[in-house]
Each structure stands twice: as structure tokens, then as C-alpha cells.
Amino acid sequence: MNDHDVIIVGGGQAGLAAAYAARTQGLTPVILEAGPEPVGSWPRYYDSLALFSPARYSSLPGLPFPDDPDHYPHRDEVVDYLRRYAGCLDTEIRTGHRVDAVTQDNGAFTVHATGETALTAPIVIAASGGFSRPHRPELSGLDTFTGHVLHSGEYRNPTPFAGQRVIVVGAGNSAVQIATELAGHAHVTLANRAPVKFAPQRPLGKDVHFWSAAVGFDHLPIGHLLKSPPATAVNDPGSYKAAILSGKPDQRRMFTTIDGDTVQWPDGTRERIDTILFATGFRPELSYLDPLGALASDGRPLQDRGLSTTHPGLAYVGLEWQRSFASATLRGVGRDARYVLRKLTGNRVSIGKRCCQPVG
């Protein structure tokens, strides 16, 4: 006898979307969230973070993002939105429940959380996020660097770096946004292996997400066809490329060696550095699935479009490029959650909305 229809590991945007999809399939899910509230990693992101998609393209199923649909929501707005969404889901959410292990016996999964009674269910959704584990590339000499090393997941604002010599490593949206912000307070270089590519945020006066939705790119289920996620261009509102062209920050190819507090650039020049900040992305934290043998040797889930290829009844929501370009975003997790829940339940007919209603 199972305790629940569905156990969802993770109470961020992916877990909340999975719970909504389960409810519309007539199932009663329970969410296990390690943190103090079901808002995912959003409160831990840097202070100035704003979405690159307008509010109209940044909603979970059943609850439109509030206020002007064309504004770009700030980090704190997203946190408030997720709190509201969780509050109207009509789903049991257990916070402070860090899942340590998932096992399976006779087709039933048992989910073990630290200090809690184990729970059982025929379906487990791993929705602990594709951004749970900061990724730092292995660089020769980094372990001997005597300056300060941090990841973008630890960065909050530029104040502590005033007057420093800083290298930001990366070529994506966060790298450019952080480097540009820091450049107003410190001497900053954006270091990468290939030049940053930019794309206008509002081509022909419309946000890029308008065009993406218009041509159906967001919905294309091609993620499973990619051997590795493609490099994407930085969404530029008009200020980022201009800042780099002005040298604040300057852009250089990746340094070649580290010696104490000094790096060497490809042209042979050496320079003392105070801080190296890696804006090099994240990886999913799914080690609780190790007992199942559901992961590859590098920790990647063995899955096809979110469905485990090793354990029927196990699925994922929120992985980067899980099914589409938008899979790991607010606007994309709902579609992926609906897809995996329908597959897991035999494509039963949806019973309609059971959770959130639009906010007036």
C-alpha cells in the first residue's frame, strides 16, 4: 500500500509545475522541499537579477504573472509569485525535507528524507532543479590561487569588490550581467574561450520571446536530439555589448596559467588578480537517485524527454534542454510536467484545472 500517488522531490518552479500537472491528472501529490519554503533557488540569486523574458512569458500553468505583462520581473517578484502559486495549489508541501535516497521494491518507490519517516509511491518526480550544483571548470593551478574564488551562485552585489581586480569567467547571460555590474565598481575582465555572442532583446520592437513563441521555437521537442546543449546568445537590451566595446568590462580569451595571486594571459602578460568569479552554470543535484542506479557515471540522469530509461515510474522536470529550449524556465517547466505526467498515467484525459486561478 503506497502512502501517496506521486512524490515530488523539490518545491521550486519545476516541482510546483509537476504538482499542478499531477492534480490535473486526478492524482494527489506530495512535495518534499529541502528549504524553508517552496520557492526554489530564487532567493539565493544576485540582488539585481531580472528575468530576460517579460511577465507574459514567465508564468506557470494556471496563474498568470501579475502586473504589466510586458515588464521584466525582478528576482523578488519571482519569489513572491512562487509563494502565491504554492499557496493556491491545494497540494501538501513538506518543507525542511531533504531527500537522501530513493529506492525501489516491487514497483514501489521509497523516498527517504533526513530525520523523517520514509514515504512510498508508484511515481517519483525528480524536480530538484537543474541549477542545484554550481559548476566550476577544472583549471590548472586554481587550487593554489591565493585570491578569492567564488561562483555566481554566491555573488549578491558589487559592493564587496569595490576597487578590486576581478576576472569573471563565462560567456552567458549571468556572466555578462554580473561583469557589467561589477565594472562600475572594480577593474573587470570577462574571460572566455570564445567571444560572447549577442542577440537583441527586442528585435523589431518586440521581445525575442514574442518571436520565439510566434514561430513555435519554444515548443519544439528537440532537446532529446542534442548530444550537448548548444551555446546561446546573450540577450542584450542594448547596454551589454556597448559596455564591453567600451572596455568596462574588457573581454579577453581565457588565461592560461595561475600562480599564487597571478594569472598569465595568452599573450604572455602576467597580472595580479584579487577575485576570480565563475559564471559557468550549474548542474542538477540528483545524488539521491544513486541507490537506484538511475544516473550516468557523471551524475546525469538516464532519461528521454524527462522519462527515466532505467526505472518506469521515475521522471524528471526542470532539466536544461529536457524537451525544448525553454525546459528549465518558468514558461517551459509546465509543458514538460504535463508531458511526463500524461505519459506516466497512460495519457488519461485531463480533468481540468484543480489548482490555481488567475489573479485579478
Secondary structure, 3 states (H helix, E strand, C coil): CCCCCEEEECCCHHHHHHHHHHHHCCCCEEEEECCCCCCCCHHHCCCCCECCCCHHHCCECCECCCCCCCCCCEHHHHHHHHHHHHHCCCCEEEECCCEEEEEEECCEEEEEECCCCCEEECEEEECCCCCCEECCCCCCCHHHCCCEEEEHHHCCCCHHHCCCEEEEECCCHHHHHHHHHHCCCCEEEEEECCCCCEEECCHHHCCHHHHHHHHCHHHCCCHHHCCCCCCCCEEECCCHHHHHHCCCCEEEECCCEEECCEEECCCCCEEECCEEEECCCEECCCHHHHHHCCECCCCCECEECCEECCCCCEEECCCCCCCCCCCCCHHHHHHHHHHHHHHHCCCCCCCCCCCCCCCC
